[in-house]
Structures are given as structure tokens and as C-alpha cells.
Amino acid sequence: MFQLQMKLALSVPGVVVALAGAQPVSESIGASMVRFHASAEARENRLPSMALVTPRAGTGDAPSDFPVEVVFGRDGERWTASVAIEEGTSLYGTGEVAGPLKRNGRVVETWNTDAYGYQDDTASLYTSHPWVLAVRHDGTAFGVLADTTYRCEIDLRDGIVFRAVGPEQPVIVIDGDSPQDVCRKLGELTGTITMPPKWAIGYHQCRYSYDPADRVREIAQEFRDRDIPADVIWMDIDYMDGYRCFTFDSEDFPSPSQLNADLKDLGFHNVWMIDPGIKLEKGYSVFDSGTARDVWVKKANRTTTFEGEVWPGVCVFPDYTNAGVREWWAGLYADFMAHGISGVWNDMNEPAVFNTPTKTMPEDNWHRADEALGGPGDHARFHNVYGMLMVKASREGVMAANPEKRPFVLSRANYIGGHRYAATWTGDNSSNWYHVDVSIPMTLNLGLSGQPFTGPDIGGFAGNGDGEMFARWMGYGALLPFARGHTAKGNIDKEPWAFGEEVEATCRRALERRYRLIPYLYTLFRESSLNGMPIARPTFFADPTDMALRSEDDSFLLGPNLLVVAQLQPARDRVSVMPRPVEGVAWRELDFPSFDGGRDSKDPDQARLYVRPGSVIPTGPVMEYVDEDPLDPLTLIVWLDHEGKARGELYEDEGDGWGYREGVFRRSVYTAERDAGVVRVRRVAREGKMDDEGRGVSVRVLLPDGREATGFGRDGEEILIPIP
């Protein structure tokens, strides 16, 4: 039987006493997954997990040789859980955090906070992920999850220490052969994303706000007139009537249905914002119906409705911890979505409250939570999951309104496991070079914490910046999983053409790259939906044993086979570290034809692309939006390994709807092999019910001397490419 030793953690700052007389309990909850409890009493009284996709019953004692130990203790009013680490262990995760990719030496607080214009020393941001990924010197890894919704400090200055208020909750440890293995097991525990609609992985354009409706139409038309790919236009809060949620300004947005129809005619989808703060106003239908159902969060006395100021003025707030309230909220979307709305943006859902020192509601507010969530409790317990429960309800409402379509919901606030309900972004960043730098590690650490569908506001939300900054940001930001340009009210314009012809050309090249790579990106989203792997991955995933890559946060991997090296600040002291050659074969640089007849790699603001040896990368033609035309021709990019072989796959489905769950998809596996003076390209496996269209297949074989060999054939047929 695995024995967890209780002892003083004297090497860890702040941990002063062990739990006197307590006997720890550990139990297996899956392969190489162990849940630790401070005591049998703590195990008996633990609250339901909000992180796990389904409850996990213990299956017996933890293995006696489990390599990770958790030590519980007290630090004043907080309970603590500590894990020692070996020398050379690198720490990552901790969710949405500013600063570098590698988290060693950092202290993070999980407390969802409206952190407008955050900086490196901002302790807590908009989401909470009490999770740490630890990669040992030999490339093996483990992850530690403090399964608590309460305020929690993650101290990585000397080992891994969680300090949390509230009752003692379990700590879950996942051990793995690699960081990839741990990520997949985290996906098993906390769930995976649902396959998003294909349009959601195109480029998004937003600002606070495009107002009135004719301005929205102008922006959409400008994209098409300038041949700049884009799929989505966003509506911020100014479309509402006095910021009342689920309403429309009758003067500036007189017909949202017609606006959305006009956008559809141009190949655009649309996303509209909904906040949780509901204006306290008799006669306003949402307030009246909510009041009739008694849905609002209460004060500490448990009877008086809490009131707080947000955009509409004095507001009340739905208590999403209650199933009846979530059902009521979901029902509000039926009429809203009927206007042809494609997706929903839930903002301000920490929840943000104006004119308070804490920027949120009091911690002693009262929630009438379901028994499934552990029953009623104070806001201190539910604060970090308030946004998660809101987007869960919103998602259910969107799906009920359009059951034949895949939902798209974006949320500012969330909790670990909330990726099941919504994508997120890195919050209200700023137009400065610091935020250009941190956008990559922020995206990567969110991915390592279970949230793969994320990215920054390209160009920065707060402030203005200049054309050079915008070009550099778009040069790599266009390749992150969620690619959206966004800026605040009162700022200069930040559309791709706003900074003149040179910057516009850079943006067009960057977005054309994204759209060429949509087949590859869509395949990665499918992988993530199946096993929880991040879409954007740290460069050290190329070789977890290469210590030189552990701090590399100027570059990232898209999936396993494509490296993106960002060109960040124009004057920079250090150069990105490249992965080592694989069996003597280096990663090969890749570029694409540019619209102006040259190569896009000649643009100094573009990220540099490199292909892993042994890879086949599926790409497509440039389109104005993702489903403008069928994928014909498919272009396969081949870079052979040391044995002269390569392999890759392509996933396709209808781009929306649920047919893929019934087998209406096509998964194709392609191989390439050098045979004397030719390279043979074959489709060696195919699954799914989608018809084989016999489309054209173009092949680019990358050669070591910088040249390429090309060929053309039909899908399913062997294609022979002579090698000069």
C-alpha cells in the first residue's frame, strides 16, 4: 500500500506546520493517476470536482512505486499541498498568466480578475487553472492539479506549493512518459473541446465597437475588396439598447437579422456579446422574467438580491450555480439566435463589478447551488467557476436554438475544464512590445493547462501602437489557434489595412498563410477534440530532453510537425533556439508564394516556418473564407527523414453540424518514400463515409539544397515525383 508521508516542508517558503495527527489517503483514479487527500475526513467531506468531466471513483490504493509525493500542511488560515521536484525540472501551466513560458520561480494566484492592461507582475488574470506541468530533466513529466475552486496560490519558487483557503480538497497527480502523455491524460480527466465549426478557425475581426450596423457592413466589404481572408465579424456591447443584454439598439442596429444576412452573403459569420450583468429595471423583459423566477445572486443574508454596477448601471446577476437558473438563461438565447447569430461572446463574467475595491462581488454573497455542485455556498467558493457555469448555460442555449450546428462560445472568465464549453483569449492586453512578446507563452501555457482554443487580441486591446508592431504581431498571431484582431473604444483603427500598404501586405501574407494551412489546422483541432492535445505546443515538445528548448517562448509548434519562429521586436538580443536535427536531418524551412509574385518568407515581419523531418503537411489554396470552395487541389508538402520517408494525415468533414459523429468525415493518411530517383506519394489509409471526390493532389517535395520537386495526380492514386 502506498504510504504518503506527512512531514514538515521546511524547504518551501511559507509552509510552517504539517497536519498534526492526520493520516493522508491516496487512491488510484486511472492509469498513472493518483488522487491525494489530507486525511480520511478530508476525503469524506470533499466537494464535487468542477474540473473533471465526470466523477472519478477511487479504484484502490495508489501504487507503492508512484514517483510523486504530496505533503499536506497548514500556512495560517490556508491549507497547503507541496510537491518536491528534482533538479533540472521545468515547470509550466498555471493557466492564463503573463510572463515567460517557463514558470519556475513564479507565484500565481487563481482568482478570476478583470485585469485590464495586465503586466508581468499581475498575480491573477481572468481564468483559474490550479494546475502545474512538470517536465523532468530526462523528458518524463508529471502534472499536479489542486482540485479546488477557492482562491489558491501556486508558488513555484521552491518546488510546487498550493496554498488555498476553504476546506481541504484533493490534489490529483498525473505521471507520464512525456509532457505529451500528461497532456493527453489531463484531457482524459478534464475533457476535451468539441470540434468547433470550421469558420471559427478562420480569422476574426473585432473592435469595441463597430457601430452602427452600416459600419459593420463597411468593414466586411473592405476585407473582400482588398482580398484579405476573414471569416468572422464581432459585435461588442454597443449594439445593445442601453447595454441591456438580449436587446438591440433600434436606431443603430434596427435589423440584426438583415445585418447577419448581409454578412452571410459576403461569406462572413458573426459573433455577438452577452454579459452577465442584467440591468435592474422593471419593464425590461430579462429582468422581469428573472425576478419572477428568483434567479439572482443573494447577499450574505441569503434573502436580499445583490446589486452591483456594470455597463448598464445598477445590475443584478444570475446565479448560474443553480440548474433552474442555467435553464432560464439558456432559454433566453432562443429569440436571440433566431436573428441569424452564429456565435456568442460572454464577457465581464469574472464577474466584473465596477466601483468596488475587489472589482467583483463580495465573497460572502450567497449562491443556491445544486447538490451536484456541493449545495449552497458563498461566493468565495463559486467565484472562480462563475464564468464557467455561465458559458455552460450559454452553450446549452446556443445548441438548443440551433441544434443542427456546432456552437461557438468565447468566454473571458473560466476555470480548468471550462474548455468543454468555450474558447478563451488572453484578455485585455495592451498595444506594446511587452504584450507582443508574452502572447506566445500565454497561449502555450493555456494549452498546457487544457485550453487549446485560445490566442491574444492581435494588435493589443488597450492603447494604439504603430504599424511596425501590428505587422510583427500579425506575422505570427495569424497562426495561433484563435486568431482575432481587436481594439478598444477610442483607439485608432486596427484592421489589416489601417497602417498603410506595406503593413497591409504583411497582414495579407500572414492571413493567406493561415488559410493555406487550414487543412492542417483543422486536423489538429480534430486531434485535440479526441485526446486533449494542445494545438499550439511549446517548442520543447519537439524533444523534451533538449534542455536548450525549455525556455524557448519566441517560437511554437503547430501540432508535431510545423515550427513557427516569430519575428518579434525589431531589435533583439537573442535568437530563437531551434530543435536539434532528427537523425542528422535538420528541420527544413518552408514558405509559400505571395500574392505579389514573390515568396512570403521575404517579408521580414513574417514568422519563419520549419517542417519536421519525416512529415507530410496538408495544405490548400488561399480562400476568402474557409468554406468558399472545395479543397481542390490538396497540396501535400513533403520533407523526408533520414530513411527517405515521410507521413502525415488529413481530417475533413462538413465543417459544421454533427454528421462527423455518425461517420460523415474523411481521414486520410499519406506517406512518401524515396525510391531511387523518384519519391512515391500514396494514400495508405482512409476512413469515414465522406465521398472520395477524386480531387487533384499537388505535391511539393522539399529538397536539402533549398530546391523543390513537384508533381501532380489524383487523390487515391500513387503520385511519382522525379528528384533532380
Secondary structure by P-SEA (a helix, b strand, c coil): cbbbbbcccccccccccccccbbbbbbbccccbbbbbccaaaaaaccccccccccccccccccccccbbbbbbbcccbbbbbbbbcccbbbbbccccccccccccbbbbcccccccccccccccccbbbcbbbbbcccccbbbbbcccccbbbbbccccbbbbbcccbbbbbbbbcccaaaaaaaaaaacbbbcccccccccbbbbccccccaaaaaaaaaaaaaacccccbbbbccccccccccccccccccccaaaaaaaaaaacccbbbbbbcccccccccaaaaaaaaaccccccccccbbbbbbcccccccccccccaaaaaaaaaaacccccccccccccccccccccccccccccccbbbbccccccccccccccccaaaaaaaaaaaaaaaaacccbbbbbbbcccccccccccccccccccccaaaaaaaaaaaaaaaaacccccccccccccccccaaaaaaaacccccccbbbbbccccccccccccccaaaaaaaaaaaaaaaaaaaaaaaaaaaaacccccccccccccccccccccccccbbbccccbbbbbbcccccccccccccccccccbbbbbbbccccccccccccbbbbbbccbbbbbbbcccccccccccccbbbbbbbccccbbbbccccccccccccccccbbbbbbbbbbcccbbbbbbccccccccccccbbbbbbbccccbbbbbcccccbbbbbbcc
